[in-house]
Amino acid sequence: MSTQQELRDRRRKRLRFQLRRKAGGRPRLSVFRSGKNIYAQVIDDAAGRTLAAASSLDKEFRAGGTTGANRDAASAVGKLVAQRATAAGVTQVVFDRGSYLYHGRVKALAEAAREGGLSF
Protein backbone atom coordinates (compact mmCIF):
# COMPACT_ATOMS: atom_id res chain seq x y z
CA MET A 1 0.00 0.00 0.00
CA SER A 2 1.12 3.51 -0.74
CA THR A 3 1.11 6.11 1.95
CA GLN A 4 -0.86 9.32 1.66
CA GLN A 5 2.31 11.36 1.08
CA GLU A 6 3.46 9.04 -1.73
CA LEU A 7 0.10 9.42 -3.44
CA ARG A 8 0.30 13.22 -3.18
CA ASP A 9 3.82 13.22 -4.60
CA ARG A 10 2.72 11.08 -7.56
CA ARG A 11 -0.23 13.39 -8.25
CA ARG A 12 1.99 16.46 -8.00
CA LYS A 13 4.59 15.03 -10.41
CA ARG A 14 1.93 13.93 -12.89
CA LEU A 15 0.28 17.36 -12.83
CA ARG A 16 3.56 19.28 -13.22
CA PHE A 17 4.55 17.08 -16.16
CA GLN A 18 1.27 17.88 -17.91
CA LEU A 19 1.64 21.60 -17.12
CA ARG A 20 5.13 21.79 -18.58
CA ARG A 21 3.92 20.09 -21.75
CA LYS A 22 1.00 22.46 -22.24
CA ALA A 23 2.42 25.69 -20.77
CA GLY A 24 3.93 27.05 -23.97
CA GLY A 25 6.52 29.10 -22.10
CA ARG A 26 4.04 30.77 -19.76
CA PRO A 27 4.96 31.18 -16.07
CA ARG A 28 3.33 28.94 -13.49
CA LEU A 29 1.09 30.11 -10.63
CA SER A 30 1.87 27.59 -7.91
CA VAL A 31 -0.29 27.21 -4.80
CA PHE A 32 0.63 25.65 -1.46
CA ARG A 33 -1.72 25.46 1.47
CA SER A 34 -1.13 24.35 5.02
CA GLY A 35 -3.54 24.12 7.90
CA LYS A 36 -3.03 27.74 8.91
CA ASN A 37 -1.71 29.56 5.83
CA ILE A 38 -1.83 29.70 2.05
CA TYR A 39 0.99 30.65 -0.31
CA ALA A 40 1.09 31.53 -4.03
CA GLN A 41 4.06 32.08 -6.36
CA VAL A 42 4.40 32.98 -10.02
CA ILE A 43 7.41 30.97 -11.22
CA ASP A 44 9.32 31.22 -14.49
CA ASP A 45 10.46 27.62 -14.97
CA ALA A 46 12.71 28.45 -17.93
CA ALA A 47 14.79 30.92 -15.90
CA GLY A 48 14.26 29.09 -12.62
CA ARG A 49 13.18 32.12 -10.60
CA THR A 50 10.15 33.49 -8.79
CA LEU A 51 8.56 36.51 -10.46
CA ALA A 52 5.95 37.32 -7.80
CA ALA A 53 4.82 35.82 -4.51
CA ALA A 54 2.22 36.40 -1.81
CA SER A 55 1.10 34.55 1.27
CA SER A 56 -1.13 34.90 4.27
CA LEU A 57 2.04 35.59 6.30
CA ASP A 58 2.62 38.96 4.60
CA LYS A 59 2.58 42.07 6.76
CA GLU A 60 -0.85 43.16 5.52
CA PHE A 61 -2.45 39.98 6.84
CA ARG A 62 -0.55 39.82 10.13
CA ALA A 63 -1.59 43.40 10.94
CA GLY A 64 -5.25 42.45 10.44
CA GLY A 65 -4.97 39.52 12.82
CA THR A 66 -6.46 37.03 10.35
CA THR A 67 -5.06 33.65 9.41
CA GLY A 68 -4.90 32.00 6.03
CA ALA A 69 -7.19 29.19 7.08
CA ASN A 70 -10.31 30.54 5.38
CA ARG A 71 -11.53 31.47 1.90
CA ASP A 72 -11.48 35.20 2.56
CA ALA A 73 -7.75 35.17 3.25
CA ALA A 74 -7.16 32.94 0.23
CA SER A 75 -8.97 35.36 -2.06
CA ALA A 76 -6.99 38.27 -0.60
CA VAL A 77 -3.75 36.37 -1.33
CA GLY A 78 -4.99 35.72 -4.88
CA LYS A 79 -5.64 39.41 -5.48
CA LEU A 80 -2.26 40.34 -4.01
CA VAL A 81 -0.30 37.85 -6.13
CA ALA A 82 -2.19 39.07 -9.22
CA GLN A 83 -1.24 42.68 -8.46
CA ARG A 84 2.40 41.74 -7.94
CA ALA A 85 2.49 39.62 -11.09
CA THR A 86 1.00 42.33 -13.29
CA ALA A 87 3.50 44.79 -11.82
CA ALA A 88 6.23 42.35 -12.90
CA GLY A 89 4.75 42.26 -16.42
CA VAL A 90 3.02 38.87 -16.26
CA THR A 91 -0.59 38.58 -17.38
CA GLN A 92 -0.86 34.97 -18.58
CA VAL A 93 0.03 32.03 -16.35
CA VAL A 94 -0.60 28.32 -15.99
CA PHE A 95 -2.37 27.37 -12.75
CA ASP A 96 -0.54 24.73 -10.70
CA ARG A 97 -2.78 23.53 -7.90
CA GLY A 98 -0.25 20.90 -6.82
CA SER A 99 -1.98 17.84 -5.42
CA TYR A 100 -4.90 19.84 -4.02
CA LEU A 101 -8.42 19.66 -5.37
CA TYR A 102 -9.79 22.72 -7.14
CA HIS A 103 -12.12 23.43 -4.24
CA GLY A 104 -12.40 25.70 -1.22
CA ARG A 105 -9.36 27.88 -0.53
CA VAL A 106 -7.55 26.88 -3.74
CA LYS A 107 -10.58 27.78 -5.84
CA ALA A 108 -11.03 31.09 -3.98
CA LEU A 109 -7.39 32.01 -4.63
CA ALA A 110 -7.67 31.13 -8.33
CA GLU A 111 -10.87 33.13 -8.85
CA ALA A 112 -9.43 36.15 -7.05
CA ALA A 113 -6.27 35.96 -9.19
CA ARG A 114 -8.47 35.96 -12.31
CA GLU A 115 -10.35 38.99 -11.03
CA GLY A 116 -7.01 40.66 -10.30
CA GLY A 117 -5.95 40.47 -13.94
CA LEU A 118 -4.25 37.10 -14.46
CA SER A 119 -5.60 34.87 -17.19
CA PHE A 120 -5.38 31.08 -17.08
Backbone torsions as a table, in degrees:
resi	resn	phi	psi	omega
1	MET	NA	142.9	176.9
2	SER	-88.7	146.1	177.0
3	THR	-80.4	168.1	-179.3
4	GLN	-62.0	-40.6	-179.3
5	GLN	-66.4	-38.3	177.6
6	GLU	-63.6	-40.1	178.5
7	LEU	-65.0	-41.5	177.9
8	ARG	-63.4	-41.4	179.7
9	ASP	-63.1	-41.1	178.3
10	ARG	-64.6	-42.3	177.6
11	ARG	-62.8	-42.8	-178.7
12	ARG	-63.3	-45.1	179.6
13	LYS	-64.7	-41.3	-179.9
14	ARG	-63.9	-43.6	-179.9
15	LEU	-66.1	-43.6	-179.5
16	ARG	-65.5	-35.5	176.8
17	PHE	-61.9	-46.3	179.1
18	GLN	-63.7	-39.2	179.5
19	LEU	-64.0	-43.1	180.0
20	ARG	-63.5	-36.5	179.3
21	ARG	-66.3	-39.0	-172.8
22	LYS	-100.0	-4.4	-172.3
23	ALA	-67.0	-38.8	-179.3
24	GLY	67.9	31.4	177.9
25	GLY	86.9	0.2	178.9
26	ARG	-77.2	149.6	175.5
27	PRO	-67.2	165.3	-175.2
28	ARG	-113.0	130.0	173.8
29	LEU	-94.6	103.9	-174.9
30	SER	-99.7	137.0	-177.5
31	VAL	-118.7	136.1	171.4
32	PHE	-131.3	134.6	177.3
33	ARG	-128.9	140.6	173.2
34	SER	-116.5	-172.3	-179.4
35	GLY	-67.4	-30.4	-174.9
36	LYS	-112.0	-20.2	-173.2
37	ASN	-137.8	167.6	175.4
38	ILE	-138.5	141.2	-174.6
39	TYR	-129.1	146.9	176.8
40	ALA	-141.4	138.5	178.8
41	GLN	-136.2	143.4	170.1
42	VAL	-103.5	115.7	-171.3
43	ILE	-116.6	131.3	172.1
44	ASP	-93.4	103.4	-175.6
45	ASP	-69.4	-29.4	-179.3
46	ALA	-67.0	-43.0	179.8
47	ALA	-88.8	-18.4	179.6
48	GLY	73.1	38.0	179.3
49	ARG	-140.8	158.7	179.5
50	THR	-88.4	127.6	-179.4
51	LEU	-90.4	-36.1	179.4
52	ALA	-154.6	149.7	179.3
53	ALA	-149.4	153.0	175.2
54	ALA	-155.1	151.4	177.0
55	SER	-152.3	170.7	177.8
56	SER	-77.3	0.4	176.3
57	LEU	-95.1	-0.4	178.7
58	ASP	-63.5	161.0	-175.4
59	LYS	-59.1	-36.0	-178.8
60	GLU	-61.0	-36.8	-178.2
61	PHE	-80.1	-39.1	179.9
62	ARG	-65.7	-34.5	178.7
63	ALA	-66.7	-33.4	-179.9
64	GLY	-77.8	-14.6	178.9
65	GLY	78.7	12.3	179.3
66	THR	-95.5	159.9	175.4
67	THR	-107.2	173.9	179.1
68	GLY	-94.0	19.8	-174.4
69	ALA	-92.8	17.9	177.4
70	ASN	-139.7	170.4	-175.9
71	ARG	-68.8	-32.0	-179.8
72	ASP	-62.5	-44.7	178.3
73	ALA	-66.8	-37.5	179.0
74	ALA	-64.2	-40.0	179.0
75	SER	-70.2	-33.8	176.2
76	ALA	-66.0	-38.0	176.8
77	VAL	-66.6	-38.8	177.4
78	GLY	-62.0	-43.1	177.6
79	LYS	-65.1	-40.1	-178.7
80	LEU	-67.2	-42.2	179.5
81	VAL	-68.6	-32.4	176.7
82	ALA	-66.7	-41.7	177.3
83	GLN	-61.8	-45.4	-178.5
84	ARG	-68.2	-34.6	179.0
85	ALA	-70.6	-41.9	178.8
86	THR	-67.6	-32.3	175.0
87	ALA	-66.3	-28.9	177.5
88	ALA	-85.7	-1.2	177.2
89	GLY	91.4	17.6	-179.5
90	VAL	-108.1	125.0	177.1
91	THR	-120.9	-24.1	179.6
92	GLN	-116.4	129.4	-179.5
93	VAL	-136.0	171.7	171.3
94	VAL	-112.0	130.3	-175.8
95	PHE	-85.0	121.1	178.8
96	ASP	-110.9	102.4	-178.6
97	ARG	-86.6	0.8	-177.9
98	GLY	67.9	-135.2	179.2
99	SER	-99.3	9.6	-176.9
100	TYR	-86.7	148.0	175.1
101	LEU	-71.0	150.0	176.4
102	TYR	-79.1	81.2	-172.3
103	HIS	-161.8	149.3	173.5
104	GLY	67.0	-125.0	-175.4
105	ARG	-65.7	-36.4	179.8
106	VAL	-66.4	-42.1	178.3
107	LYS	-66.4	-40.0	179.0
108	ALA	-63.6	-41.5	178.0
109	LEU	-63.5	-44.6	-178.4
110	ALA	-63.9	-43.9	-179.0
111	GLU	-66.7	-37.5	178.0
112	ALA	-68.6	-35.3	177.3
113	ALA	-66.6	-37.0	175.8
114	ARG	-64.1	-44.3	178.9
115	GLU	-64.2	-31.0	-179.6
116	GLY	-76.6	-7.8	175.2
117	GLY	120.4	-3.3	177.0
118	LEU	-86.3	143.1	177.2
119	SER	-118.5	131.0	175.6
120	PHE	-157.4	NA	NA
